[in-house]
Amino acid sequence: MSDQLDALREAFEADGYDVADVSDNRGQVRVALLEERPEADALREVLYGVVDEEDVLGPNITTETTDGADGVRTVLTFRRRD
């Protein structure tokens, strides 16, 4: 799984996004970007370039603020089909 996380980070960075974190917690993958309002379709396109669309369950794109940090992050989460 860590290879896939690294591939996601590299793909988002190659598309010009500032990646804050890529993690997996009990099968839920989380990609946090330092972009405030990227287009959801563009994010999905990058995601599906790394993970086959059929293997992505429940992709969700939200924003969050972090205590003690400036700005808003965009967070893409999904589960992988086993």
ZALUMLUM-199395 format. One record per residue (C-alpha): residue number from 1; residue in three letters; chain; z, x, y. Coordinates in pm, 1 decimal. Each point is the difference from the previous one (the first is absolute). Layout:
N
{nr: NUM	rest: ALA	kette: A	w: Z	u: X	v: Y};
...
//
This chain:
82
{nr: 1	rest: MET	kette: A	w: 0.0	u: 0.0	v: 0.0};
{nr: 2	rest: SER	kette: A	w: 69.3	u: 284.9	v: 240.9};
{nr: 3	rest: ASP	kette: A	w: -369.1	u: 98.7	v: -21.6};
{nr: 4	rest: GLN	kette: A	w: -92.9	u: -347.4	v: 117.4};
{nr: 5	rest: LEU	kette: A	w: 254.4	u: 12.8	v: 282.8};
{nr: 6	rest: ASP	kette: A	w: -144.2	u: 334.0	v: 111.0};
{nr: 7	rest: ALA	kette: A	w: -353.0	u: -145.2	v: -20.5};
{nr: 8	rest: LEU	kette: A	w: 104.9	u: -297.1	v: 216.4};
{nr: 9	rest: ARG	kette: A	w: 152.7	u: 230.5	v: 262.5};
{nr: 10	rest: GLU	kette: A	w: -312.4	u: 217.3	v: 4.7};
{nr: 11	rest: ALA	kette: A	w: -234.2	u: -300.4	v: 24.1};
{nr: 12	rest: PHE	kette: A	w: 187.0	u: -155.6	v: 293.1};
{nr: 13	rest: GLU	kette: A	w: 26.1	u: 333.6	v: 179.5};
{nr: 14	rest: ALA	kette: A	w: -373.3	u: 65.1	v: -57.7};
{nr: 15	rest: ASP	kette: A	w: -70.9	u: -333.2	v: 172.7};
{nr: 16	rest: GLY	kette: A	w: 201.4	u: 114.9	v: 303.0};
{nr: 17	rest: TYR	kette: A	w: 329.8	u: -179.2	v: -61.6};
{nr: 18	rest: ASP	kette: A	w: 334.5	u: 171.2	v: 60.4};
{nr: 19	rest: VAL	kette: A	w: 192.1	u: -51.3	v: -324.3};
{nr: 20	rest: ALA	kette: A	w: 378.8	u: -11.8	v: 32.9};
{nr: 21	rest: ASP	kette: A	w: 77.0	u: -51.6	v: -368.7};
{nr: 22	rest: VAL	kette: A	w: -149.4	u: -94.8	v: -336.3};
{nr: 23	rest: SER	kette: A	w: 244.8	u: -103.3	v: -270.1};
{nr: 24	rest: ASP	kette: A	w: 43.8	u: -196.1	v: -320.7};
{nr: 25	rest: ASN	kette: A	w: 313.5	u: -203.2	v: -65.2};
{nr: 26	rest: ARG	kette: A	w: 12.7	u: -172.0	v: -337.3};
{nr: 27	rest: GLY	kette: A	w: -372.8	u: -54.0	v: -11.0};
{nr: 28	rest: GLN	kette: A	w: -47.6	u: -104.1	v: 361.1};
{nr: 29	rest: VAL	kette: A	w: -206.2	u: 247.1	v: 196.8};
{nr: 30	rest: ARG	kette: A	w: 70.9	u: 30.7	v: 372.6};
{nr: 31	rest: VAL	kette: A	w: -221.9	u: 175.2	v: 253.4};
{nr: 32	rest: ALA	kette: A	w: 154.6	u: 27.0	v: 349.2};
{nr: 33	rest: LEU	kette: A	w: -237.4	u: 84.3	v: 283.6};
{nr: 34	rest: LEU	kette: A	w: 87.3	u: 98.2	v: 355.1};
{nr: 35	rest: GLU	kette: A	w: -276.0	u: -230.0	v: 124.2};
{nr: 36	rest: GLU	kette: A	w: 115.3	u: -312.2	v: 180.6};
{nr: 37	rest: ARG	kette: A	w: -293.8	u: -233.1	v: -60.4};
{nr: 38	rest: PRO	kette: A	w: -269.3	u: 127.9	v: -234.5};
{nr: 39	rest: GLU	kette: A	w: -241.4	u: -254.1	v: -144.5};
{nr: 40	rest: ALA	kette: A	w: 111.7	u: -142.6	v: -332.6};
{nr: 41	rest: ASP	kette: A	w: -352.9	u: 9.3	v: -144.6};
{nr: 42	rest: ALA	kette: A	w: -28.0	u: 371.0	v: 79.7};
{nr: 43	rest: LEU	kette: A	w: 332.1	u: 70.2	v: -171.4};
{nr: 44	rest: ARG	kette: A	w: -104.9	u: -192.7	v: -309.5};
{nr: 45	rest: GLU	kette: A	w: -327.3	u: 190.6	v: -8.9};
{nr: 46	rest: VAL	kette: A	w: 186.8	u: 331.8	v: -8.8};
{nr: 47	rest: LEU	kette: A	w: 240.0	u: -136.2	v: -264.9};
{nr: 48	rest: TYR	kette: A	w: -283.1	u: -122.3	v: -223.6};
{nr: 49	rest: GLY	kette: A	w: -168.9	u: 336.9	v: 31.6};
{nr: 50	rest: VAL	kette: A	w: 296.6	u: 150.5	v: -186.0};
{nr: 51	rest: VAL	kette: A	w: 127.2	u: -285.0	v: -218.7};
{nr: 52	rest: ASP	kette: A	w: -239.8	u: -236.3	v: -175.4};
{nr: 53	rest: GLU	kette: A	w: 19.4	u: -340.4	v: 169.5};
{nr: 54	rest: GLU	kette: A	w: 63.3	u: -167.5	v: -336.7};
{nr: 55	rest: ASP	kette: A	w: 313.8	u: 212.2	v: -43.7};
{nr: 56	rest: VAL	kette: A	w: 152.1	u: -97.8	v: 336.9};
{nr: 57	rest: LEU	kette: A	w: 240.1	u: -294.7	v: -8.4};
{nr: 58	rest: GLY	kette: A	w: 123.2	u: -170.2	v: 314.7};
{nr: 59	rest: PRO	kette: A	w: -110.4	u: 239.1	v: 272.7};
{nr: 60	rest: ASN	kette: A	w: 204.1	u: -64.8	v: 312.2};
{nr: 61	rest: ILE	kette: A	w: -33.4	u: 147.2	v: 349.6};
{nr: 62	rest: THR	kette: A	w: 290.3	u: -31.5	v: 241.8};
{nr: 63	rest: THR	kette: A	w: 151.7	u: 178.6	v: 296.4};
{nr: 64	rest: GLU	kette: A	w: 350.7	u: 134.6	v: 35.8};
{nr: 65	rest: THR	kette: A	w: 219.3	u: 175.8	v: 249.6};
{nr: 66	rest: THR	kette: A	w: 250.3	u: 262.7	v: -103.6};
{nr: 67	rest: ASP	kette: A	w: 341.3	u: 41.5	v: 159.8};
{nr: 68	rest: GLY	kette: A	w: 9.3	u: 312.8	v: 209.7};
{nr: 69	rest: ALA	kette: A	w: -376.9	u: 44.3	v: -3.6};
{nr: 70	rest: ASP	kette: A	w: -254.4	u: -84.9	v: 263.6};
{nr: 71	rest: GLY	kette: A	w: -295.6	u: -221.6	v: -71.9};
{nr: 72	rest: VAL	kette: A	w: -112.9	u: -227.9	v: -276.4};
{nr: 73	rest: ARG	kette: A	w: -119.9	u: 95.7	v: -345.7};
{nr: 74	rest: THR	kette: A	w: -254.1	u: -183.0	v: -208.9};
{nr: 75	rest: VAL	kette: A	w: 97.9	u: -28.3	v: -364.4};
{nr: 76	rest: LEU	kette: A	w: -234.9	u: -71.7	v: -288.3};
{nr: 77	rest: THR	kette: A	w: 170.5	u: -96.8	v: -326.4};
{nr: 78	rest: PHE	kette: A	w: -137.1	u: -101.1	v: -338.7};
{nr: 79	rest: ARG	kette: A	w: 78.0	u: -1.2	v: -368.8};
{nr: 80	rest: ARG	kette: A	w: -224.7	u: 160.2	v: -261.8};
{nr: 81	rest: ARG	kette: A	w: -118.6	u: -191.1	v: -301.9};
{nr: 82	rest: ASP	kette: A	w: 119.0	u: 182.1	v: -312.5};
//
